[in-house]
Amino acid sequence: MYSIIRVLGASLLIVCASAQTPPGTTPATNNPLAVTYGSTEVTPGIRLERTQTSTIPIFNYLASSSSPSQTYTLLMIDLSIPSTRVDPSALDSSAQLPLALGITPNRTTRLHFWQAGLTFSSDNGTLINTTEPVAFYNGPMPPAGDIPHDYVFYLFQQEAAFAPPPEDSPFNVNNVNAESSNRASFSVQRFAEGEGVGDLVAANYIRVQNPGSGGSASNGTAGPSATSATTTSATGGVVAAPSPSPFTGSAGKLGAVREEVLGPIVLLGSVMMLFG
């Protein structure tokens, strides 16, 4: 099934000099990727409730040029997974070990969303994706009682030499959406240095905390009572169906400053819930 990221119209964005990624982390950039959950516009490090982030957000991007040949890839990564909650025996030794560096040395990462192959069409004003997401969107669900988790959105240029993960990789499209453990320990640093991955052109991040007790698995995914149903809204955006439990999930290179405004973009058909 193909998905389209549709430009809804130009909007004026105020470009701030503040960091768009968590302090002390790499890769890093000051270039803004505007992210909107419902009516809430994300500012770097904003605290959101889990219920506000269960469905995929809207993204805006400022670009100096919009060549039909330019391709982008978008990641959402949780940098705050407690390393002690990850079972190394369940991970791939070549792709996931040693554990990817998280927000601090005793924290690792989790992949929540990966959409590759995004291109801009100057003819009809759309960013078009002709492939399924590599990793379907998983909303934040940090472990109960843990610190606030940092979820970072990274937008990279995607070069012609870029290739999706091979079939034997846990991050391959057929594997990452099948097993919860295959989303663990995703190294953004290694990804940024990979063949065919260009500059980090924009970013943003949110913080989400689960102050409750119980109801979540040790790896930050939703508990076993949750369902995986989704429904589609009248406008075509994918929304979560009513469920007794929350959504699954826990959770350099610098681009040049961008000036031309591309309007809000909505990812369609890109949400999936997985429970480990």
Buried (B, 14 or more C-beta within 10 A) or exposed (E): EEBBBBBEEEEEBEEEEEBBBBEEBEBBBBBBBBBBBEEBBBBBBBEBEBEBBBBBBBBBBBBEEBEEEBBBBBBBBBBBBBBEBBEEEBBBEEBBEEBBBBBBEEBBBBBBBBBBBBBBEEEEBBBBBEBBBBBBBBBBBBBBEBBBBBBBBBBBBBBEEBEBBEEEBBBBBEBBBEEBBBBBBBBBBEBBEBEBBBBBBBBBBBBBBBEEEEBBBEBBBBBEEBBBEBEEEEEEBBEBEEBEBBBBBBBBBBBEBBEEBBBBBBBBBBBBBBBB
